[in-house]
């Protein structure tokens, strides 16, 4: 049919995601059609959607389903024992209405922008404590890893405290969370079981408390008010999803933003002179180097014409946010990092009914973290040349070290 594109092997998503130069690969995808046949993980055929408008269409069209249960696809958690699998696959991202509507309504009643606003003073306090500790943690030459001691620790403490995870347990769940993606199947199963057992026990503990105002306690309260709307299994799965999803991506955002600012002192100086621009800077970092490179895999329920091609019923569809967020049809100077960009409707938190529930929290953490970092100039600088440090967006760049040199002052606290 005229105007339709025919596939072939096309782009290999697995190769792109494993490449240290995948930022360039996402840019090259935009040189081709906005919808193209390619290959997913394990060489599975998939339609890659890279254009901004086309992705918005996918994310708002109910014919593209998030429910892959009948697709025959084995996801990352399908190798888990059957009793554990639902806790990691039955998440909001994997549901379609009406189940998605039911669960999201329950969570959104408590995980609100208002709750995040009330929590901002604690985020500011935690941020200050961690940055103050850099002076104590730096070695004799003033070197310290900003990822390990700040980018990772900040979301762990913020999300843990918001949800109701005791401070003494936060190292434990971080270790278990890292075990899920360590590449060792045995450790993955052990970590998954440890997380489920831990969260189940925490739910039991919080249920016995009478006046808890943490997010988990409020979700339990909602469940008890309307028990047929949220099962115990769903409560544990949702809590794990909040705990796990926000940590890695927020750590990645902080690392990426810190590297972008520290590698260009003029950016630091511009934000220090105009701190009201920090919120816009966070949005631009999310657009150009955001941690969410791709969206949830979807399946086409019926034939859909999109971007000049006909996607057949049953085909798998993968949206590529990292390409759409630099689509020149939507953003002027799309390749550039413009920290003052005003028109910035990026897809860093998705779009439509599956828009990220934690967006307000991630924005708050990013704004506070970068605001405090900017205030530390010129006491903080990169200890390694910027060109030797990876700026690949990725879901886990927060795991890469970011060595910085912390210049101590006479009034800094003495090392402990």
C-alpha atoms as one frame of an Amber mdcrd trajectory, in Angstrom:
protein
   0.000   0.000   0.000   1.312   3.435  -0.875   3.172   5.218   1.895   3.754
   2.102   3.994   7.228   1.081   5.086   8.399  -2.474   4.911  10.596  -3.919
   7.643  13.538  -6.252   7.576  15.736  -6.729  10.572  15.922  -2.984  11.220
  17.405  -1.429  14.372  18.567  -3.807  17.087  17.347  -2.482  20.444  19.538
  -4.857  22.459  22.633  -3.539  20.690  21.595   0.065  21.271  20.944  -0.455
  24.989  24.279  -2.201  25.504  26.302   0.372  23.557  28.404   2.964  25.413
  27.492   5.351  22.559  23.777   4.726  22.591  22.992   8.423  22.947  24.269
   8.815  19.397  22.261   5.769  18.313  19.026   7.348  19.552  19.797  10.411
  17.474  20.390   8.274  14.385  17.025   6.571  14.828  15.399   9.924  14.072
  17.066   9.981  10.663  14.766   7.140   9.625  10.980   6.792   9.715   9.239
   7.455  13.060   7.867   3.897  13.122  10.092   1.067  11.940  10.411  -2.675
  12.310  13.340  -3.792  14.381  14.410  -6.371  16.929  13.937  -6.338  20.691
  15.807  -8.369  23.314  16.471 -11.993  22.424  16.010 -11.052  18.760  12.217
 -10.682  19.134  10.536  -8.731  16.280   9.176  -5.383  17.444   7.933  -2.105
  16.004  10.100   0.738  17.294   8.294   4.073  17.645  10.771   6.950  17.830
   8.840  10.081  16.787   7.345  12.360  19.439   3.848  12.623  17.949   3.735
   8.927  17.163   4.693   7.996  20.731   2.014  10.284  22.164  -0.448   8.512
  19.861   0.638   5.093  21.169   0.423   6.180  24.807  -3.118   7.499  24.390
  -4.570   4.784  22.155  -6.221   1.862  24.025  -5.529  -0.395  21.063  -1.934
  -0.559  22.303  -2.102  -2.750  25.408   0.341  -2.951  28.316  -0.916  -6.428
  29.208   1.544  -8.910  27.687   0.139 -11.971  29.445  -1.185 -13.453  26.190
   1.721 -12.370  23.993   3.947 -15.357  24.719   6.743 -12.976  25.660   8.893
 -13.932  28.652   9.776 -10.762  30.506  12.683 -10.062  32.826  10.852 -11.472
  35.846   9.234 -14.504  34.158  12.163 -16.680  35.250  11.200 -16.159  38.893
   9.337 -18.924  40.753   5.605 -18.756  40.186   4.842 -17.624  43.742   7.120
 -14.576  43.392   6.311 -13.548  39.835   3.095 -11.582  40.498   4.846  -9.227
  42.924   7.126  -7.974  40.137   4.896  -8.298  37.059   1.504  -7.224  38.417
   2.441  -3.542  38.534   0.590  -0.455  37.334   2.752  -0.361  34.210   1.579
  -3.848  33.214  -2.154  -3.217  33.592  -4.821  -1.878  31.249  -8.146  -0.404
  32.346 -10.214  -1.276  34.278  -7.619  -2.886  36.593  -5.163  -0.062  35.976
  -7.828   2.525  36.746  -8.750   0.771  39.989  -5.193   0.435  41.268  -4.015
   3.873  40.176  -7.002   5.503  41.868  -6.100   3.792  45.150  -2.435   4.840
  45.008  -3.075   8.360  43.715  -5.355   9.072  46.682  -2.272   9.067  48.904
   0.774   9.501  46.642  -0.149  13.084  45.806   1.635  16.299  44.873   0.353
  17.730  48.163   2.106  14.957  50.124   5.338  15.669  48.228   5.048  19.399
  48.992   4.634  18.633  52.687   7.688  16.381  52.493   9.985  18.974  50.837
  11.482  20.190  54.131  12.615  16.637  54.885  14.098  16.301  51.381  15.983
  19.549  51.945  17.223  18.357  55.332  18.370  14.970  54.023  20.120  16.648
  51.071  21.945  18.999  53.411  23.040  16.182  55.705  24.462  14.159  52.831
  26.349  17.083  51.305  27.703  18.107  54.697  29.017  14.566  55.090  31.113
  14.873  51.922  33.732  16.719  53.962  33.951  13.763  56.322  33.906  11.109
  53.614  36.516  12.667  51.308  39.986  11.124  51.436  43.142  13.036  52.282
  43.196  14.488  48.750  39.588  15.613  48.997  38.305  12.888  46.628  34.844
  11.419  47.115  32.379   9.510  44.919  29.327  11.729  44.448  27.271   8.761
  43.227  27.818   6.430  46.168  27.611   9.104  48.833  24.958  11.378  47.351
  23.183  10.327  44.142  22.355   6.872  45.515  21.856   7.823  49.129  19.447
  10.711  48.584  16.635   8.770  46.841  17.168   5.771  49.144  16.573   7.917
  52.204  13.817  10.053  50.684  11.753   7.228  49.211  12.414   4.977  52.191
  11.273   7.617  54.680   8.289   8.657  52.565   7.117   5.061  52.227   7.861
   4.157  55.844  10.973   1.966  55.566  12.996   2.274  58.817  16.310   4.044
  58.274  18.219   1.028  59.592  16.702  -1.203  56.893  17.480   0.981  53.881
  20.908  -0.519  53.198  19.323  -3.976  53.267  16.685  -3.245  50.645  19.189
  -1.469  48.423  21.354  -4.609  48.447  18.324  -6.771  47.648  17.218  -4.397
  44.878  20.656  -4.521  43.269  20.529  -8.313  43.411  17.493  -8.322  41.119
  19.515  -6.981  38.190  22.962  -8.370  39.019  22.816 -10.933  36.205  23.050
 -13.906  38.584  19.787 -15.931  38.375  20.303 -17.495  41.801  20.942 -14.146
  43.456  17.990 -12.690  41.578  15.584 -15.257  43.051  17.049 -14.867  46.542
  16.793 -11.081  46.307  13.231 -11.199  44.983  12.137 -13.457  47.818  13.933
 -11.264  50.340  12.159  -8.152  49.043   8.725  -9.787  49.083   9.249 -11.175
  52.580  10.560  -7.853  53.848   7.711  -5.790  52.399   5.107  -8.302  53.601
   6.527  -8.045  57.114   6.599  -4.248  56.909   2.934  -4.214  55.852   2.107
  -6.361  58.899   4.052  -4.013  61.182   2.471  -0.883  59.740  -0.993  -2.445
  59.967  -0.557  -2.817  63.738   0.416   0.839  64.141  -2.475   3.175  64.862
  -1.205   6.589  63.798   1.235   6.085  60.924   1.272   8.883  58.360   3.841
   7.369  56.004   2.697   6.380  52.517   2.531   2.658  53.251   0.361   3.235
  56.335  -1.983   5.410  54.299  -2.226   2.777  51.542  -3.101   0.183  54.195
  -5.748   2.554  55.537  -7.241   2.903  52.053  -7.199  -0.875  51.669  -9.008
  -1.382  54.967 -11.583   1.261  54.077 -12.336  -0.478  50.784 -10.787  -3.929
  51.078 -12.198  -5.401  47.883 -10.265  -2.849  45.804  -6.722  -3.776  46.853
  -5.553  -7.282  47.770  -2.585  -7.934  50.068  -0.596  -9.165  47.090  -1.364
  -5.964  45.168  -0.454  -3.837  48.193   2.963  -5.493  48.483   3.530  -5.308
  44.703   2.632  -1.607  44.555   4.840  -0.807  47.544   7.778  -2.649  45.988
   7.171  -0.837  42.706   7.309   2.566  44.441  10.406   1.575  46.375  12.346
   0.126  43.436  11.316   2.285  40.491  12.068   5.636  42.061  15.480   4.829
  43.481  17.454   3.872  40.371  15.977   6.464  38.036  16.341   9.327  40.518
  19.938   8.321  41.276  20.581   8.344  37.531  19.019  11.810  37.171  21.198
  13.216  39.960  24.385  11.713  38.554  23.666  12.915  35.034  22.711  16.407
  36.165  25.739  16.726  38.431  28.060  15.658  35.607  26.453  18.101  33.174
  26.824  20.970  35.633  30.312  20.138  36.892  31.650  19.656  33.358  30.556
  23.168  32.359  31.241  25.730  35.111  29.297  28.366  33.176  26.137  26.304
  33.730  26.828  26.192  37.434  27.433  29.922  37.507  24.296  30.736  35.514
  22.091  28.737  37.906  23.854  30.105  40.963  23.049  33.623  39.757  19.460
  32.723  38.880  18.285  29.876  41.160  14.727  30.347  39.946  15.865  28.620
  36.736  16.769  25.351  38.474  13.301  23.838  37.913  13.593  24.480  34.158
  17.106  22.995  34.212  15.776  19.781  35.774  13.163  19.514  33.024  15.779
  20.004  30.327  18.077  17.368  31.815  15.094  14.998  31.907  14.371  15.767
  28.252  17.847  15.477  26.823  19.472  12.915  29.131  16.595  11.454  31.146
  16.942   7.990  32.691  13.788   6.632  31.010  15.160   5.730  27.577  12.337
   3.398  26.575   8.790   2.792  27.723   6.896  -0.319  28.691   6.586  -2.847
  25.900   3.090  -2.967  24.417   1.100  -5.269  22.164  -1.175  -4.112  19.363
  -4.740  -5.371  19.946  -5.897  -4.703  16.373  -4.347  -3.338  13.171  -3.352
   0.309  13.624  -1.965   2.712  11.030   0.752   4.867  12.552   3.509   6.961
  11.022   2.850   5.693   7.507   2.892   1.994   8.414   0.255  -0.575   9.278
   1.070  -2.304  12.564  -0.647  -5.722  12.575  -2.709  -7.203  15.374  -0.548
  -9.003  17.931   2.640  -7.098  17.048   4.877  -5.861  19.843   5.450  -2.117
  20.031   8.326  -0.361  21.827   8.317   3.406  22.307  11.753   5.054  22.493
  11.564   8.146  24.707  15.253   8.973  24.255  14.642   9.595  20.546  11.277
  11.329  20.881  12.667  13.827  23.392  15.076  15.124  20.744  12.632  15.029
  17.822  13.292  18.235  15.825   9.637  18.253  14.758   8.745  18.978  18.391
  11.782  20.721  19.943  13.825  23.517  18.394  17.557  22.947  18.836  16.595
  19.470  20.012  20.166  18.152  20.272  21.281  21.037  22.443  21.033  21.193
  26.227  19.234  24.481  26.861  18.741  24.904  30.605  16.441  27.877  29.990
  14.104  26.036  27.593  10.533  27.184  28.231   8.480  24.953  25.911   9.473
  21.568  27.294   6.663  19.015  27.178   9.154  16.131  27.276   8.200  12.477
  27.712  10.643  11.793  30.527   7.759  10.685  32.768   5.685   9.131  30.005
   2.275  10.381  28.950  -1.375   9.500  29.288  -2.892   7.151  31.836   0.497
   5.587  32.671   2.174   8.925  33.419   4.675   8.384  36.242   3.020   8.613
  39.656   6.335   9.644  41.201   6.977  12.564  38.836   6.364  15.238  41.493
   8.730  13.511  43.918  11.479  13.084  41.298  11.184  16.745  40.324  11.351
  17.858  43.962  14.439  15.733  44.667  16.134  16.953  41.477  15.421  20.623
  42.140  16.609  20.454  45.755  19.693  18.375  44.918  20.852  20.628  42.086
  20.023  23.754  44.050  22.287  22.651  46.891  25.039  21.467  44.524  24.999
  24.789  42.679  25.356  26.547  46.000  28.569  24.613  46.678  30.558  26.107
  43.806  33.480  26.437  43.555  34.154  23.949  46.371  33.169  20.977  44.190
  34.824  19.977  40.922  35.298  16.878  38.801  38.314  14.794  39.766  38.335
  13.056  36.367  38.203  14.788  32.957  34.596  15.009  31.782  35.406  13.309
  28.473  36.424  10.179  30.394  33.058   9.942  32.169  30.031   8.389  30.516
  27.036  10.651  29.890  24.925   7.842  28.468  21.356   8.342  29.756  20.333
   4.801  30.617  18.221   3.302  33.359  21.241   2.802  35.593  23.922   5.453
  34.978  23.579   6.225  38.676  25.595   3.055  39.276  28.645   4.581  37.587
  31.042   6.386  39.879  31.374  10.161  39.683  34.667  11.078  41.392  34.731
  14.677  42.568  37.195  16.769  44.520  35.759  18.442  47.584  37.712  21.532
  48.635  37.413  21.834  52.393  37.242  25.118  54.250  38.557  25.924  57.692
  35.044  25.891  59.135  34.136  22.422  57.778  33.341  19.838  60.487  36.271
  17.686  61.497  36.261  14.165  59.987  34.666  11.547  62.221
